[in-house]
Amino acid sequence: MQRFRKQRLLTIAGHDPSGGAGITADLRLWHLLNVVGESILSCYTIQNEEECVKIIPVSEEDIIQQYDCLTKEIHYPFIKIGMFKDLSTLDSVLEYIRSKDELITIVWDPIIVTSSGLNTFDDLSYLPNVLAKVDYITPNISEWEIIRSYISAEFKLVCIVKGYNAFDNIYEDNDITFCDAAIDSNLSEIEFSKFVGPCGDRHGSGCIYSSSFTYRLTKTDEMYKYLNFAQKITRQYKRYGWEGINEEKEEDCN
């Protein structure tokens, strides 16, 4: 019998032994935000903060079996998807999840190339299938330049592009140096979140952004609030590390 308890978030992602990204970072962030997070492993990695050497996948059957095991007791209205070794496995897992729960909200953080330059996917032919099965994606600007050509207007998809103005100089105001954008499946810009000045960099910041965005979806808010919140938490992490994350604090990285 399924038990509905305090709202929980589920991450299906890889294991980063350094703890800066993957399921460890997802769970740690959600704990700091006072929400219960649970996880399913999609792959192991051999890496540190500077280099990802190898990705070892977990089988599709094991991922689905673990999903079934967890969902016997717990209902997850929101799921964050992270690293998979191949898109065909991800497509099959998403197909299964959708067959079990059509209303579930799925956020995919598409790690196409790791920060150290390792290609995650050898074959992108399944990318349209995957994009058709998720609700949100959170690519960085490099990933967006790859993904955008695979998006169909038929998809019910919102793309949250991190660092969007690196793709095009959309602001003339010299004070606005960075922005994130929400873009629909018609490739139309529907919302922006603007901020001034850089805030450094830290391993796993893209993962933190996507996890923060997923958490904020549990609230009933407007899109710009999702963007602003994810941006705020990510900037806190970049500047101060885990100790600086505070949901209530207004962050200024200028």
MITI-205004 format. One record per residue (C-alpha): residue number from 1; residue in three letters; chain; x, y, z. Coordinates in Angstrom, 3 decimals, padded with zeros to 6 digits, m for minus. Each point is the difference from the previous one (the first is absolute). Example, Ala and Ser with C-alpha at 12.3 -4.5 7.8 and 13.67 -1.06 7.14 Angstrom:
2
r pos: 1, code: ALA, unit: A, X: 012.300, Y: m004.500, Z: 007.800;
r pos: 2, code: SER, unit: A, X: 001.370, Y: 003.440, Z: m000.660;
This chain:
254
r pos: 1, code: MET, unit: A, X: 000.000, Y: 000.000, Z: 000.000;
r pos: 2, code: GLN, unit: A, X: 001.425, Y: 003.364, Z: m001.013;
r pos: 3, code: ARG, unit: A, X: 000.567, Y: 002.457, Z: 002.841;
r pos: 4, code: PHE, unit: A, X: m000.218, Y: 003.726, Z: m000.725;
r pos: 5, code: ARG, unit: A, X: 002.353, Y: 001.739, Z: 002.396;
r pos: 6, code: LYS, unit: A, X: 001.745, Y: 003.344, Z: 000.102;
r pos: 7, code: GLN, unit: A, X: 000.723, Y: 001.113, Z: m003.560;
r pos: 8, code: ARG, unit: A, X: 003.135, Y: m001.556, Z: m001.396;
r pos: 9, code: LEU, unit: A, X: 002.136, Y: 000.558, Z: m003.054;
r pos: 10, code: LEU, unit: A, X: 001.658, Y: m002.743, Z: m002.010;
r pos: 11, code: THR, unit: A, X: 003.250, Y: 000.260, Z: m001.926;
r pos: 12, code: ILE, unit: A, X: 001.113, Y: m002.552, Z: m002.577;
r pos: 13, code: ALA, unit: A, X: 003.606, Y: 000.871, Z: m000.679;
r pos: 14, code: GLY, unit: A, X: 003.627, Y: m001.029, Z: 000.110;
r pos: 15, code: HIS, unit: A, X: 002.368, Y: m000.261, Z: 002.931;
r pos: 16, code: ASP, unit: A, X: 002.766, Y: 002.609, Z: 000.181;
r pos: 17, code: PRO, unit: A, X: 002.592, Y: m001.301, Z: 002.504;
r pos: 18, code: SER, unit: A, X: 001.140, Y: 003.579, Z: 000.704;
r pos: 19, code: GLY, unit: A, X: m003.499, Y: 000.828, Z: 001.270;
r pos: 20, code: GLY, unit: A, X: m000.280, Y: 003.206, Z: m002.010;
r pos: 21, code: ALA, unit: A, X: m002.611, Y: m001.223, Z: m002.472;
r pos: 22, code: GLY, unit: A, X: m002.302, Y: m002.939, Z: m000.710;
r pos: 23, code: ILE, unit: A, X: m002.250, Y: m001.643, Z: 002.535;
r pos: 24, code: THR, unit: A, X: 002.179, Y: 001.022, Z: 002.960;
r pos: 25, code: ALA, unit: A, X: m000.359, Y: 003.694, Z: m000.858;
r pos: 26, code: ASP, unit: A, X: m003.732, Y: m000.325, Z: m000.724;
r pos: 27, code: LEU, unit: A, X: m000.706, Y: m001.626, Z: 003.354;
r pos: 28, code: ARG, unit: A, X: 002.257, Y: 002.347, Z: 001.919;
r pos: 29, code: LEU, unit: A, X: m001.615, Y: 003.085, Z: m001.499;
r pos: 30, code: TRP, unit: A, X: m003.540, Y: m001.208, Z: 000.586;
r pos: 31, code: HIS, unit: A, X: 000.909, Y: m000.793, Z: 003.603;
r pos: 32, code: LEU, unit: A, X: 001.226, Y: 003.595, Z: 000.440;
r pos: 33, code: LEU, unit: A, X: m003.304, Y: 001.184, Z: m001.488;
r pos: 34, code: ASN, unit: A, X: m001.928, Y: m002.142, Z: 002.516;
r pos: 35, code: VAL, unit: A, X: m001.501, Y: m002.425, Z: m002.466;
r pos: 36, code: VAL, unit: A, X: 000.467, Y: m003.774, Z: m000.023;
r pos: 37, code: GLY, unit: A, X: 001.947, Y: m001.264, Z: m003.001;
r pos: 38, code: GLU, unit: A, X: 000.384, Y: m003.584, Z: m001.164;
r pos: 39, code: SER, unit: A, X: 002.055, Y: m001.430, Z: m002.826;
r pos: 40, code: ILE, unit: A, X: 000.486, Y: m002.627, Z: m002.669;
r pos: 41, code: LEU, unit: A, X: 003.467, Y: m000.527, Z: m001.421;
r pos: 42, code: SER, unit: A, X: 000.266, Y: 000.200, Z: m003.804;
r pos: 43, code: CYS, unit: A, X: 003.781, Y: m000.326, Z: m000.317;
r pos: 44, code: TYR, unit: A, X: 003.268, Y: 000.002, Z: 001.877;
r pos: 45, code: THR, unit: A, X: 002.818, Y: 002.313, Z: m000.945;
r pos: 46, code: ILE, unit: A, X: 003.732, Y: m000.043, Z: 000.480;
r pos: 47, code: GLN, unit: A, X: 000.758, Y: 003.672, Z: 000.562;
r pos: 48, code: ASN, unit: A, X: 001.127, Y: 002.811, Z: 002.226;
r pos: 49, code: GLU, unit: A, X: m000.885, Y: 003.695, Z: m000.098;
r pos: 50, code: GLU, unit: A, X: 002.308, Y: 000.598, Z: m002.954;
r pos: 51, code: GLU, unit: A, X: m000.397, Y: m003.090, Z: m002.169;
r pos: 52, code: CYS, unit: A, X: m002.614, Y: m002.615, Z: m000.925;
r pos: 53, code: VAL, unit: A, X: 001.878, Y: m003.075, Z: m001.237;
r pos: 54, code: LYS, unit: A, X: m002.701, Y: m002.618, Z: m000.454;
r pos: 55, code: ILE, unit: A, X: m003.776, Y: m000.515, Z: 000.220;
r pos: 56, code: ILE, unit: A, X: m001.303, Y: m003.457, Z: 000.975;
r pos: 57, code: PRO, unit: A, X: m003.746, Y: m000.411, Z: m000.640;
r pos: 58, code: VAL, unit: A, X: m002.552, Y: m001.708, Z: 002.197;
r pos: 59, code: SER, unit: A, X: m002.271, Y: m002.264, Z: m002.039;
r pos: 60, code: GLU, unit: A, X: m003.445, Y: 001.154, Z: m001.100;
r pos: 61, code: GLU, unit: A, X: m001.514, Y: m002.992, Z: 001.804;
r pos: 62, code: ASP, unit: A, X: 001.613, Y: 000.908, Z: 003.326;
r pos: 63, code: ILE, unit: A, X: m001.062, Y: 003.655, Z: m000.250;
r pos: 64, code: ILE, unit: A, X: m003.595, Y: m000.982, Z: m000.699;
r pos: 65, code: GLN, unit: A, X: m000.002, Y: m002.630, Z: 002.749;
r pos: 66, code: GLN, unit: A, X: 001.194, Y: 002.608, Z: 002.513;
r pos: 67, code: TYR, unit: A, X: m002.642, Y: 002.450, Z: m001.219;
r pos: 68, code: ASP, unit: A, X: m002.708, Y: m002.620, Z: 000.508;
r pos: 69, code: CYS, unit: A, X: 001.357, Y: m000.800, Z: 003.452;
r pos: 70, code: LEU, unit: A, X: m000.106, Y: 003.633, Z: 001.140;
r pos: 71, code: THR, unit: A, X: m003.353, Y: 000.867, Z: m001.536;
r pos: 72, code: LYS, unit: A, X: m001.740, Y: m002.861, Z: 001.738;
r pos: 73, code: GLU, unit: A, X: 000.056, Y: 002.179, Z: 003.116;
r pos: 74, code: ILE, unit: A, X: 000.634, Y: 003.549, Z: m001.178;
r pos: 75, code: HIS, unit: A, X: m001.561, Y: 002.261, Z: m002.591;
r pos: 76, code: TYR, unit: A, X: 002.433, Y: 002.383, Z: m001.702;
r pos: 77, code: PRO, unit: A, X: m001.729, Y: 002.877, Z: m001.839;
r pos: 78, code: PHE, unit: A, X: 003.385, Y: 001.403, Z: m001.085;
r pos: 79, code: ILE, unit: A, X: 003.095, Y: m001.806, Z: m001.276;
r pos: 80, code: LYS, unit: A, X: 003.372, Y: 001.373, Z: m000.978;
r pos: 81, code: ILE, unit: A, X: 001.988, Y: m001.948, Z: m002.583;
r pos: 82, code: GLY, unit: A, X: 003.772, Y: 000.383, Z: m000.215;
r pos: 83, code: MET, unit: A, X: 002.787, Y: m001.889, Z: m001.748;
r pos: 84, code: PHE, unit: A, X: m000.698, Y: m003.097, Z: m002.087;
r pos: 85, code: LYS, unit: A, X: 002.619, Y: m001.822, Z: m002.056;
r pos: 86, code: ASP, unit: A, X: m002.243, Y: m000.308, Z: m003.042;
r pos: 87, code: LEU, unit: A, X: m003.212, Y: 001.592, Z: m001.222;
r pos: 88, code: SER, unit: A, X: m001.648, Y: m003.288, Z: m000.980;
r pos: 89, code: THR, unit: A, X: 000.024, Y: m001.131, Z: 003.642;
r pos: 90, code: LEU, unit: A, X: m001.276, Y: 003.381, Z: 001.149;
r pos: 91, code: ASP, unit: A, X: m002.783, Y: m000.144, Z: m002.604;
r pos: 92, code: SER, unit: A, X: m001.094, Y: m003.433, Z: 001.219;
r pos: 93, code: VAL, unit: A, X: 000.056, Y: 001.068, Z: 003.651;
r pos: 94, code: LEU, unit: A, X: m002.049, Y: 003.128, Z: m000.782;
r pos: 95, code: GLU, unit: A, X: m002.471, Y: m002.074, Z: m002.001;
r pos: 96, code: TYR, unit: A, X: m000.470, Y: m002.280, Z: 002.984;
r pos: 97, code: ILE, unit: A, X: m000.406, Y: 002.855, Z: 002.479;
r pos: 98, code: ARG, unit: A, X: m002.575, Y: 001.697, Z: m002.243;
r pos: 99, code: SER, unit: A, X: m001.924, Y: m003.270, Z: m000.323;
r pos: 100, code: LYS, unit: A, X: m000.279, Y: m000.122, Z: 003.788;
r pos: 101, code: ASP, unit: A, X: m000.786, Y: 003.675, Z: 000.614;
r pos: 102, code: GLU, unit: A, X: m001.094, Y: 002.260, Z: m002.871;
r pos: 103, code: LEU, unit: A, X: m000.208, Y: 003.072, Z: 002.250;
r pos: 104, code: ILE, unit: A, X: 003.482, Y: m000.179, Z: 001.459;
r pos: 105, code: THR, unit: A, X: 002.214, Y: 003.065, Z: m000.625;
r pos: 106, code: ILE, unit: A, X: 003.440, Y: m000.902, Z: m001.338;
r pos: 107, code: VAL, unit: A, X: 003.008, Y: 002.333, Z: m000.044;
r pos: 108, code: TRP, unit: A, X: 002.988, Y: m001.147, Z: m002.045;
r pos: 109, code: ASP, unit: A, X: 003.448, Y: 001.509, Z: 000.447;
r pos: 110, code: PRO, unit: A, X: 001.548, Y: m001.095, Z: m003.327;
r pos: 111, code: ILE, unit: A, X: 003.670, Y: m000.730, Z: 000.597;
r pos: 112, code: ILE, unit: A, X: 001.156, Y: m000.428, Z: m003.591;
r pos: 113, code: VAL, unit: A, X: 003.646, Y: 000.883, Z: 000.620;
r pos: 114, code: THR, unit: A, X: 001.528, Y: m000.030, Z: 003.489;
r pos: 115, code: SER, unit: A, X: 001.796, Y: 003.106, Z: 001.252;
r pos: 116, code: SER, unit: A, X: 003.313, Y: m001.767, Z: m000.651;
r pos: 117, code: GLY, unit: A, X: m000.958, Y: m000.674, Z: m003.629;
r pos: 118, code: LEU, unit: A, X: m001.097, Y: m003.670, Z: 000.067;
r pos: 119, code: ASN, unit: A, X: m002.883, Y: m000.717, Z: m002.401;
r pos: 120, code: THR, unit: A, X: m002.850, Y: m001.682, Z: 001.866;
r pos: 121, code: PHE, unit: A, X: m001.979, Y: m001.207, Z: m003.030;
r pos: 122, code: ASP, unit: A, X: 001.368, Y: m001.689, Z: m003.123;
r pos: 123, code: ASP, unit: A, X: m003.356, Y: 000.121, Z: m001.799;
r pos: 124, code: LEU, unit: A, X: m002.453, Y: 002.926, Z: 000.081;
r pos: 125, code: SER, unit: A, X: m002.670, Y: m001.679, Z: m002.158;
r pos: 126, code: TYR, unit: A, X: m002.176, Y: m000.661, Z: 003.069;
r pos: 127, code: LEU, unit: A, X: 000.124, Y: 003.647, Z: 001.079;
r pos: 128, code: PRO, unit: A, X: m003.393, Y: 000.981, Z: m001.546;
r pos: 129, code: ASN, unit: A, X: m001.639, Y: m002.980, Z: 001.743;
r pos: 130, code: VAL, unit: A, X: 001.440, Y: 001.067, Z: 003.338;
r pos: 131, code: LEU, unit: A, X: m000.975, Y: 003.656, Z: m000.451;
r pos: 132, code: ALA, unit: A, X: m003.576, Y: m001.040, Z: m000.765;
r pos: 133, code: LYS, unit: A, X: m000.274, Y: m001.750, Z: 003.383;
r pos: 134, code: VAL, unit: A, X: 001.288, Y: 002.712, Z: 002.364;
r pos: 135, code: ASP, unit: A, X: m001.569, Y: 003.244, Z: 001.206;
r pos: 136, code: TYR, unit: A, X: 003.084, Y: 002.120, Z: 000.628;
r pos: 137, code: ILE, unit: A, X: 003.636, Y: m000.140, Z: m001.013;
r pos: 138, code: THR, unit: A, X: 002.803, Y: 002.059, Z: 001.553;
r pos: 139, code: PRO, unit: A, X: 002.844, Y: 000.142, Z: m002.528;
r pos: 140, code: ASN, unit: A, X: 002.940, Y: 002.361, Z: 000.104;
r pos: 141, code: ILE, unit: A, X: 000.628, Y: 002.085, Z: m003.080;
r pos: 142, code: SER, unit: A, X: 002.267, Y: m002.587, Z: m001.673;
r pos: 143, code: GLU, unit: A, X: m002.564, Y: m002.755, Z: 000.511;
r pos: 144, code: TRP, unit: A, X: m002.771, Y: 002.289, Z: m001.213;
r pos: 145, code: GLU, unit: A, X: 001.791, Y: 000.603, Z: m003.300;
r pos: 146, code: ILE, unit: A, X: m000.087, Y: m003.772, Z: m000.581;
r pos: 147, code: ILE, unit: A, X: m003.504, Y: m000.688, Z: 001.304;
r pos: 148, code: ARG, unit: A, X: m001.936, Y: 002.841, Z: m001.613;
r pos: 149, code: SER, unit: A, X: 000.092, Y: m001.584, Z: m003.476;
r pos: 150, code: TYR, unit: A, X: m001.689, Y: m003.146, Z: 001.360;
r pos: 151, code: ILE, unit: A, X: m002.966, Y: 001.801, Z: 001.570;
r pos: 152, code: SER, unit: A, X: m003.409, Y: m000.268, Z: m001.633;
r pos: 153, code: ALA, unit: A, X: m002.889, Y: 002.427, Z: 000.447;
r pos: 154, code: GLU, unit: A, X: m002.112, Y: m003.030, Z: 000.918;
r pos: 155, code: PHE, unit: A, X: 001.953, Y: m000.541, Z: 003.215;
r pos: 156, code: LYS, unit: A, X: m001.497, Y: 001.221, Z: 003.273;
r pos: 157, code: LEU, unit: A, X: 003.386, Y: 001.155, Z: 001.139;
r pos: 158, code: VAL, unit: A, X: 001.540, Y: 003.039, Z: 001.680;
r pos: 159, code: CYS, unit: A, X: 003.748, Y: 000.454, Z: m000.359;
r pos: 160, code: ILE, unit: A, X: 001.749, Y: 001.822, Z: 002.836;
r pos: 161, code: VAL, unit: A, X: 003.209, Y: 001.190, Z: m001.632;
r pos: 162, code: LYS, unit: A, X: 002.777, Y: 000.952, Z: 002.392;
r pos: 163, code: GLY, unit: A, X: 002.124, Y: 002.915, Z: m001.211;
r pos: 164, code: TYR, unit: A, X: m002.313, Y: 000.671, Z: m002.925;
r pos: 165, code: ASN, unit: A, X: 001.454, Y: 003.372, Z: m000.965;
r pos: 166, code: ALA, unit: A, X: 003.232, Y: m001.725, Z: m000.949;
r pos: 167, code: PHE, unit: A, X: m001.977, Y: m001.265, Z: m003.008;
r pos: 168, code: ASP, unit: A, X: m001.192, Y: 003.431, Z: m001.051;
r pos: 169, code: ASN, unit: A, X: 000.528, Y: 003.536, Z: 001.276;
r pos: 170, code: ILE, unit: A, X: m003.616, Y: 000.575, Z: 000.998;
r pos: 171, code: TYR, unit: A, X: 000.612, Y: 002.938, Z: 002.329;
r pos: 172, code: GLU, unit: A, X: 001.417, Y: 003.402, Z: m000.851;
r pos: 173, code: ASP, unit: A, X: 000.193, Y: 000.999, Z: 003.645;
r pos: 174, code: ASN, unit: A, X: 003.663, Y: m000.261, Z: 000.948;
r pos: 175, code: ASP, unit: A, X: m000.924, Y: m000.760, Z: 003.610;
r pos: 176, code: ILE, unit: A, X: m001.646, Y: m003.272, Z: m000.963;
r pos: 177, code: THR, unit: A, X: 002.797, Y: m002.440, Z: m000.710;
r pos: 178, code: PHE, unit: A, X: m001.686, Y: m003.375, Z: 000.483;
r pos: 179, code: CYS, unit: A, X: m003.476, Y: m001.478, Z: m000.297;
r pos: 180, code: ASP, unit: A, X: m001.850, Y: m003.303, Z: 000.021;
r pos: 181, code: ALA, unit: A, X: m002.995, Y: m000.532, Z: m002.273;
r pos: 182, code: ALA, unit: A, X: m003.104, Y: m002.167, Z: m000.182;
r pos: 183, code: ILE, unit: A, X: m000.679, Y: m001.007, Z: m003.612;
r pos: 184, code: ASP, unit: A, X: m003.004, Y: m001.972, Z: m001.232;
r pos: 185, code: SER, unit: A, X: m000.099, Y: m002.733, Z: m002.628;
r pos: 186, code: ASN, unit: A, X: m000.628, Y: 002.604, Z: m002.697;
r pos: 187, code: LEU, unit: A, X: 003.418, Y: 001.427, Z: 000.965;
r pos: 188, code: SER, unit: A, X: m001.719, Y: 003.138, Z: 001.265;
r pos: 189, code: GLU, unit: A, X: 001.433, Y: 001.785, Z: 003.013;
r pos: 190, code: ILE, unit: A, X: m002.679, Y: 000.091, Z: 002.700;
r pos: 191, code: GLU, unit: A, X: 001.895, Y: 001.241, Z: 003.059;
r pos: 192, code: PHE, unit: A, X: 003.387, Y: 001.319, Z: 001.091;
r pos: 193, code: SER, unit: A, X: 001.898, Y: 000.210, Z: 003.241;
r pos: 194, code: LYS, unit: A, X: 002.667, Y: 002.698, Z: m000.097;
r pos: 195, code: PHE, unit: A, X: 002.958, Y: 000.521, Z: 002.276;
r pos: 196, code: VAL, unit: A, X: 003.056, Y: 002.193, Z: 000.121;
r pos: 197, code: GLY, unit: A, X: 003.577, Y: m001.153, Z: m000.004;
r pos: 198, code: PRO, unit: A, X: 001.657, Y: m003.396, Z: 000.274;
r pos: 199, code: CYS, unit: A, X: m000.033, Y: m002.030, Z: 003.201;
r pos: 200, code: GLY, unit: A, X: 002.945, Y: m002.307, Z: m000.528;
r pos: 201, code: ASP, unit: A, X: m000.290, Y: m003.680, Z: m000.817;
r pos: 202, code: ARG, unit: A, X: m000.141, Y: m003.217, Z: 001.972;
r pos: 203, code: HIS, unit: A, X: m000.205, Y: m003.659, Z: m000.959;
r pos: 204, code: GLY, unit: A, X: m003.623, Y: m001.165, Z: m000.108;
r pos: 205, code: SER, unit: A, X: m001.618, Y: 003.435, Z: m000.316;
r pos: 206, code: GLY, unit: A, X: m002.091, Y: m001.152, Z: m002.986;
r pos: 207, code: CYS, unit: A, X: m001.327, Y: m002.886, Z: 002.068;
r pos: 208, code: ILE, unit: A, X: m000.829, Y: 002.371, Z: 002.854;
r pos: 209, code: TYR, unit: A, X: m001.942, Y: 002.250, Z: m002.381;
r pos: 210, code: SER, unit: A, X: m002.117, Y: m002.881, Z: m001.316;
r pos: 211, code: SER, unit: A, X: m000.615, Y: m001.409, Z: 003.492;
r pos: 212, code: SER, unit: A, X: m001.017, Y: 003.458, Z: 001.275;
r pos: 213, code: PHE, unit: A, X: m002.355, Y: 000.445, Z: m002.934;
r pos: 214, code: THR, unit: A, X: m001.587, Y: m003.400, Z: 000.632;
r pos: 215, code: TYR, unit: A, X: m000.504, Y: 000.833, Z: 003.663;
r pos: 216, code: ARG, unit: A, X: m001.635, Y: 003.326, Z: m000.841;
r pos: 217, code: LEU, unit: A, X: m002.503, Y: m001.739, Z: m002.269;
r pos: 218, code: THR, unit: A, X: m001.549, Y: m001.441, Z: 003.148;
r pos: 219, code: LYS, unit: A, X: m001.209, Y: 003.520, Z: 000.756;
r pos: 220, code: THR, unit: A, X: m002.849, Y: 001.697, Z: m001.871;
r pos: 221, code: ASP, unit: A, X: 001.824, Y: 002.891, Z: m001.589;
r pos: 222, code: GLU, unit: A, X: 000.675, Y: 001.776, Z: m003.259;
r pos: 223, code: MET, unit: A, X: 002.776, Y: m000.954, Z: m002.392;
r pos: 224, code: TYR, unit: A, X: 002.195, Y: 002.985, Z: 000.813;
r pos: 225, code: LYS, unit: A, X: m000.050, Y: m001.065, Z: 003.658;
r pos: 226, code: TYR, unit: A, X: 001.221, Y: m003.477, Z: m000.949;
r pos: 227, code: LEU, unit: A, X: 002.854, Y: 001.574, Z: m001.951;
r pos: 228, code: ASN, unit: A, X: 000.900, Y: 002.554, Z: 002.662;
r pos: 229, code: PHE, unit: A, X: 000.025, Y: m002.591, Z: 002.749;
r pos: 230, code: ALA, unit: A, X: 002.198, Y: m002.468, Z: m001.897;
r pos: 231, code: GLN, unit: A, X: 002.346, Y: 002.819, Z: m000.912;
r pos: 232, code: LYS, unit: A, X: 000.195, Y: 001.257, Z: 003.596;
r pos: 233, code: ILE, unit: A, X: 000.812, Y: m003.407, Z: 001.492;
r pos: 234, code: THR, unit: A, X: 002.580, Y: m000.709, Z: m002.713;
r pos: 235, code: ARG, unit: A, X: 001.725, Y: 003.320, Z: 000.582;
r pos: 236, code: GLN, unit: A, X: 000.100, Y: m000.653, Z: 003.739;
r pos: 237, code: TYR, unit: A, X: 001.609, Y: m003.372, Z: m000.701;
r pos: 238, code: LYS, unit: A, X: 002.520, Y: 001.445, Z: m002.445;
r pos: 239, code: ARG, unit: A, X: 001.102, Y: 002.683, Z: 002.398;
r pos: 240, code: TYR, unit: A, X: m000.167, Y: m001.667, Z: 003.403;
r pos: 241, code: GLY, unit: A, X: m000.309, Y: m003.749, Z: m000.586;
r pos: 242, code: TRP, unit: A, X: m002.499, Y: m002.194, Z: 001.847;
r pos: 243, code: GLU, unit: A, X: 000.264, Y: 002.049, Z: 003.180;
r pos: 244, code: GLY, unit: A, X: m001.358, Y: 003.087, Z: m001.772;
r pos: 245, code: ILE, unit: A, X: m003.266, Y: m001.456, Z: m001.267;
r pos: 246, code: ASN, unit: A, X: m002.942, Y: 001.729, Z: 001.649;
r pos: 247, code: GLU, unit: A, X: m003.473, Y: m000.014, Z: m001.524;
r pos: 248, code: GLU, unit: A, X: m001.061, Y: 003.113, Z: 001.891;
r pos: 249, code: LYS, unit: A, X: 003.077, Y: 002.120, Z: m000.699;
r pos: 250, code: GLU, unit: A, X: 000.024, Y: 002.490, Z: m002.877;
r pos: 251, code: GLU, unit: A, X: 003.272, Y: m000.567, Z: m001.802;
r pos: 252, code: ASP, unit: A, X: 002.132, Y: 002.691, Z: m001.636;
r pos: 253, code: CYS, unit: A, X: 003.152, Y: m001.116, Z: m001.757;
r pos: 254, code: ASN, unit: A, X: 001.028, Y: 003.398, Z: m001.351;
